[in-house]
Amino acid sequence: MLKVIAACGSGMGSSMMMKMKLEKVFKSLGIQASVTHTNAGEAKSTASQYHMIVCSDVLKDMFASAAESGIEIVPLKNILDEKEITEKLKTIDFDLLQKRFNI
């Protein structure tokens, strides 16, 4: 199963709302994913445990080393916009992602 973390800047509230939106979108796309949430600092330190990190566009640079290791980084302009989340997720080759991590 795809392991995803939703990361917000400092608190836990917006990442929790993002997690709920992500779960809804993954379900609508027929993708099985386990989604957790945390702040950006914690997400950065635990990035290697996940296949995908979803965060605000302004936080994406924090995850450059994770991206270099093959973790999919999904930056969002509006972290609660289901349409944007759906559009971004539709651009990802999930078959390739699953092969990369042997899921």
N, C-alpha and C positions, 0 to 999 in steps of 0.2 A: 504494500500500500504506500502511496505517495505521502511523504511526511513534509508538512508545510508549517512555517511559523509566520505569524503576522506580527510585525514589529512597529511600535509607535515611538515617538520621541522620548517621553519621560514617564508618563503615567501608564496605567493599565486600561483605562476606560476606552480610549479610542481603539486600542488593539483588540479589545474584546468585541467591540462593535464590528471591526473589520473581520474578525474571525467568523462571526455569525454571517456576514455577507458572503465571505469566501465559501463557507459550507453550503450556503444556498446556491451559489453559482456552480460550484463543483458538482453538486447533485443535479442541477439542471443540465449540465454538460455530460453527465453520466461518468464522471471521473471519481474513483474512490480515493479519498484523501483524508488523512488525519491532520486536523488543523489545531495548532496551539497558538497562544499569544503571549507576548511579553514586551518589555521595553527594548529599545535598540541596543543598548549596551549588553544586556543579557543575550539577545539574539546574536550579536557579533561573537560573543565568547562561546556560544553553543552551536554556531552555524554548521559545523561539520556533522552534526547529528541530523540534519535536515536535507531534503532534496530541493526545496524551494523556500525563498524568503520573499515575503510581500511586505512592502513598506512605502512610506511617503517618498515622493520623488527627491525631496531634499535630503533624505537619509541614504540614498543608494550608494554614495561613495564610501560609506562606512563598511560596505560589504564587498569591496573590490577584491580582497584576497579570497573570499568565499566564491565569487564569480570565477576567479582564476582556477579554482579547484573543481569547477564544473557545476556548482550549485546555481540553480536558476534564480536570478534576482528579478522581481517584478515590481518596478517603481510605479507609483500611482500619483497623479496630480490631485485627485479627490479620493481619499481612502474609503469613502462610504458610497461611492457611485457604482452601483451594480452594473450599469452599462459599460463603464470604463473597465471594471474588473473583468467582465465577460469578454470584452474586446481584446484585452491584453492576454487573457488565458487562451483565447482562440488562436493566438499567434504562436503558441508554444507547441513544439513537436513532442507530445507526451510519450509516443513510442520510443523516440530517441532518448528522452529523459529516463524512461524505465530501463532501457538497455544500458545507459551510462552508469546507473546505480544498481543494476542487476535486481530490479524490483520484481 
